[in-house]
Amino acid sequence: MRLSKILFVPVFLALLGLCPSGQAMDLWTVYQLALHNDPQYRQALATAKASEEARPQALAALLPQVSLAASLTKVNTGSTRVSSFSIPGNKFAFFTGTNASNTATRAYTAQLTETLFNWGDWQSLHEADVTGAEALATLNATIQSILLTVSQDYFDVLYAEDVLAAQRAAEKAFASQLALAEEQYKVGLQPVTAAEQARASYDAAAAQVIADELSLTQAKQTLEALIGVPVVHLRPLVPQLPLARPQPDNLIHWINKAQAQNPALIAARLAARVGHANVSVQRAQAYPSLDLVLSHGRSFVTGTASQASETASLSAPAVAGTNINQLGVELSWPIYSGGLIASRARQARYQYEAALAQSATTERATISATRTGFLSVISEMAQVGALKQSVHASRIALKATEAGYKVGTQTMVDVLTARQTLLTAQESYALSRYNYLIAVLTLDQDAGTLTPAVLHSINHFLLH
C-alpha cells in the first residue's frame, strides 16, 4: 500500500494561517503543527518512502534488461616491409615496400537479457516487501510517539499555568495576611513572631511565583520548539474532567491487543523477517542462474588502404560491413568464490538471530509497559478523585482556621500552614488530571491504538 493512500500530512494549516497570533490553540491544532515541524516525523516519513523504492528496484532485476552500445573509431596505420629474393646468377635483390590505411569504424550493439531463473533475485523481492512493511510500522510508531509527546508538552504548559495561578493567588493571600499581622503587632494584639512568620510565608510565595513563571516559560519554549510557532494561549481543560476505567476493563485483553497491534513490536518482528529473508538472499548467491540473451550488432568500416614499393604503388577504398545476430541461453554458476558467499550467509544468519532476540526483548517490554499503563490509568483515576476531595477538605479547613484565628482559638502559624496545605493540594490535583490523560494515551500507545482520532476525542475535554 502506498504511503500517499494512508498518510495525511497537514501542511496546509501553517500555509493557510489557521492559528493567527493571539488566538488560543487547542490540542488538535498543536498536533497538526507538530507534524509539519517535527524533524523526527519527516525523517521517518522519508525513510518509509525510500523503503518503498526497494521493491521496484528488486523487481527490476527480474524484468527484461535492454541495453544499447555504439562506438566510432578512427584508425591510422603505417608499416614498412623489406623483401628479398634471388635472381639468376645467385644474387639476392632487396626491395622495400610500405603499407598504410586510414579507416573509420562505426558500430552498435543492442542486447536484451531476460532472467529465466535466479533464486537470489526472487528472494530479494520478498526481502524488499518486508523491508517496506517494517518502515511503515516504524513510521506509525513515530506518529504515535509524536501524539504522546505533543500531549505531554501541551499539558505541561497547562499545568505550569495552573501552578502559577494558584501560587499568585497564594501570594496575594499571604500579602493580606502579612498586612493584618503587622497591623495587629503594632497595636499589640499579636507577637512579633506572628508578623515575622507571615513575612516569611509571603517572601517564600513571592519567590515561588518567580520560579513558577520561569517554569511556565520553559514549558512554552519546549512546546514552541516542537510546533515551530510561538505559544501565546492554550485552551485549558474543562473543570469537570470525565473519568473512566480502560474499556474493556480487562488487562489480558489489552496485553493481547498490544501483542497484535503495537507498531514498535510489529517493526521488530518485521526486522527479524527481513533478516531471515536476507539469509535466503545470501545463500542463493551460490545457486546457478539462467538468462536468455538476444543481441543484434552491426559494424561498418570506411576509408582507404594503400601499398607502395620502389617500382609500383596501389591504393583502394577499404569498405566492409558486418551484421551479427545472437540468440542464446547463458548459465552462470559461482562454483567457488574463496568462501565469500558462505561467510556472508553465516553473517546474515547471525544478524537474523540478533533481530529475533531484539524482537523478543521488545515484546517483553511491550507487555510490561501495557500492564503498567493499564494499572496507571486506574491509579491516576483514583488519584484525581482523592486529590479533588483533598482540595475541598483543605479549603474548608482553611476557612475554619481563619474563623478560629478571628476568635482567638487559632494562631497565625495555623492559618499560614492551612493556606500552604491548600496550595499543595491544588497543585497536586491539577497534576493528577493531566497525569490521568497521559496515562490513557500511554496505554493506547502501548496497545497500538493511539491514533489522531484518540487525540481528537481528548480535544473535546478542552474549553472552547
Secondary structure, DSSP 8 states (H G I E B T S, - for coil): --GGGT----THHHHHT-S-TTS-B-HHHHHHHHHHH-HHHHHHHHHHHHHHTHHHHHHHTTS-EEEEEEEEEEEEEEEEEEEEEEETTTEEEEEEEEEEEEEEEEEEEEEEEEEEE-HHHHHHHHHHHHHHHHHHHHHHHHHHHHHHHHHHHHHHHHHHHHHHHHHHHHHHHHHHHHHHHHHHHHTTSS-HHHHHHHHHHHHHHHHHHHHHHHHHHHHHHHHHHHHSS----B--B-SS------SS--HHHHHHHHHHH-HHHHHHHHHHHHHHHHHHHHHHTTS-EEEEEEEEEEEEEEEEEEEE-SS-EEEEE--EEEEEEEEEEEEE-----TTHHHHHHHHHHHHHHHHHHHHHHHHHHHHHHHHHHHHHHHHHHHHHHHHHHHHHHHHHHHHHHHHHHHHTSS-HHHHHHHHHHHHHHHHHHHHHHHHHHHHHHHHHHHHT---HHHHHHHHTTB--
